[in-house]
Amino acid sequence: MSPRRWPRVAAFGGGVVTAGLTFAAVRIGTACYERAVAERSAATIAAYLSIAAPPDRSGSDYNLAQLLIQARAVATLIGSSSLEVYHRTAPLVHAVAPPLSPAELERLRREQTTGWDGGTALAPLLDREGWEVVGAVRVPVRPLAVAWLEWGLPALLLIGVGLAAFSVRAIGHAGLERRALVAYTVAALVGGGAAYVDLRTTARRATDVWLKETGALVQEATTHSPGGLDVGDVATIVRGGALVPTDVLLRDAIPRRQKRGAVAAVAVRMGGGRWAELRTQAGEAATGIWFLCAIGLALLGPAGVAIAARVAR
């Protein structure tokens, strides 16, 4: 390769690599948020069942018939057809579903932490006394990314790669070189911005999904007592958040942001005219590092072309 060509080849290769890294970073980030909400949902459902399902005669394990009813009711309540609840290794929601493997049940008993089995989060279902693992809750990962960005982001990145090739070819042409580099830089910034919007929207959706599902479970849990349950009785359902008694003015199930977007909250009816507010950290409030990552990766391509142009001169 001639000394004049290698800077151009390296610059174009760098543009392709940075576009690929930007796309990979977005996919990794969205996958992290989707997996996190699956883990939280599995643990939340397991905690809810420990309140909703009555005990058997021994008082420690669950009444199997009532546990089956409550497991299917949860799947209907949160609108998840892929949710599965196991008692020991037997599936309860879908009778024809594969059973839980004995090795996985043994792992849950040993570690008592939420783990992963393929693309699903698997949380231990503890007995009524909270000591022994008697089953599990399986929640699959759900796609939360914006539909148009699923295909729009790759298209924007491909446009950036095309402009990278054009700007590399324009090196050495005084009038065209600058305009081509400016166009490539703008396209790279648009692609990086779209990548960040994709990530931030996924983080926001993950927070809202957890708030809505947990709020519905908390509200349902308060009905499992003749006199109704108080905030302290159902607070164990909330994992990674807080349930606070409050007199709210906006009594609906629409998540809202507080403290300049740092906290997400939703109103929950506790029965008897009582209300509580379910709060958690807003996922999108912690995406600043992803913004720097997306924009920084996007600008590496134009920077490489600028360096190649300087070397060529």
Beta strands, then each sheet from edge to edge (+ up, - down):
strand 1: 84-87
strand 2: 90-91
strand 3: 115-117
strand 4: 120-126
strand 5: 133-140
strand 6: 242-245
strand 7: 256-258
strand 8: 263-271
strand 9: 274-281
sheet 1: 2+ 1- 5+ 4- 3+
sheet 2: 6+ 9- 8+ 7-
end
